[in-house]
Amino acid sequence: MGKKKKAANELKKKFLEIGDIPKELVTSNSRMVLLGNSEFTIENFSGIIEYETTNIKIKCANGVVIVTGKDLSINELGNEDLFVKGKILSIELEEE
């Protein structure tokens, strides 16, 4: 790991120690929330790889999130937020 990257990681750790700053704001980690089996939100994603009514693949820093279900739809799409509705049967994370 280069000196600059190591210094940046140390700085991120200090920010997290100092205050109540959520990790996903300082790191590139995604925040995922599943509400029942009908709503799924992911924050801090980088793109949509595949979008079908039975399968949605979302690229994030940790890998690829695969949402499988029935009648899936993307209802809100912000710069870094994605909101999925439908009957969610499974959520998987494929690491890269």
C-alpha positions in Angstrom: 0.0 0.0 0.0 1.4 3.4 -0.9 2.2 6.1 1.6 -0.7 8.4 0.5 -3.3 5.6 0.6 -2.1 4.5 4.1 -2.2 8.1 5.3 -5.7 8.5 3.9 -6.9 5.3 5.7 -5.4 6.6 9.0 -7.2 9.9 8.6 -10.5 8.1 8.0 -10.0 6.1 11.1 -9.3 9.2 13.1 -12.6 10.9 11.8 -14.5 7.8 12.9 -12.9 7.8 16.4 -13.5 11.5 17.0 -17.3 11.7 16.4 -20.4 9.9 15.6 -19.8 9.9 11.9 -21.4 6.9 10.1 -18.7 4.7 8.5 -20.4 4.9 5.1 -19.9 8.6 4.9 -16.1 8.4 5.4 -15.4 5.1 3.7 -16.5 3.7 0.4 -18.7 1.1 2.1 -22.3 0.8 1.0 -25.2 1.0 3.5 -28.0 -1.5 2.8 -31.4 -1.6 4.4 -34.1 -4.3 3.9 -37.6 -3.5 5.1 -39.6 -6.7 5.3 -39.5 -8.5 2.0 -40.8 -5.6 -0.1 -38.3 -2.7 0.1 -34.5 -2.5 -0.2 -32.4 0.6 -0.2 -28.7 0.8 -1.0 -26.6 3.9 -0.4 -23.2 4.6 -1.9 -23.4 2.4 -5.0 -21.5 2.9 -8.2 -23.8 1.6 -10.9 -26.5 -0.8 -12.1 -25.2 -3.8 -14.0 -28.4 -5.6 -14.8 -32.1 -4.6 -14.3 -34.9 -7.1 -14.8 -38.2 -7.6 -12.9 -36.7 -10.8 -11.3 -33.1 -9.8 -10.9 -31.2 -6.5 -10.2 -27.4 -6.4 -10.0 -25.9 -3.4 -8.4 -22.1 -2.5 -8.4 -20.7 -1.2 -5.1 -17.3 -0.9 -3.6 -17.5 -4.3 -1.9 -18.5 -6.1 -5.0 -21.9 -6.8 -6.7 -25.2 -6.9 -4.8 -27.8 -9.2 -6.4 -31.4 -8.7 -5.5 -33.7 -11.6 -6.7 -37.5 -11.5 -6.5 -40.7 -10.9 -8.3 -42.1 -7.7 -9.8 -38.9 -5.8 -8.8 -38.7 -2.1 -9.8 -36.4 0.8 -9.0 -38.6 3.5 -7.7 -36.1 6.2 -6.7 -32.6 6.7 -8.0 -30.4 9.4 -6.7 -26.7 10.1 -7.3 -25.7 7.5 -4.7 -29.0 6.0 -3.5 -31.1 3.2 -5.0 -34.6 2.1 -3.8 -36.0 -1.2 -4.9 -39.6 -2.4 -4.5 -41.2 -5.7 -5.2 -41.3 -9.1 -3.6 -37.7 -9.7 -2.5 -36.7 -13.3 -2.3 -33.0 -13.0 -1.7 -30.1 -10.6 -1.5 -26.5 -11.8 -2.2 -23.1 -10.1 -2.2 -20.5 -11.3 -4.7 -17.1 -10.1 -3.7 -14.7 -9.0 -6.4 
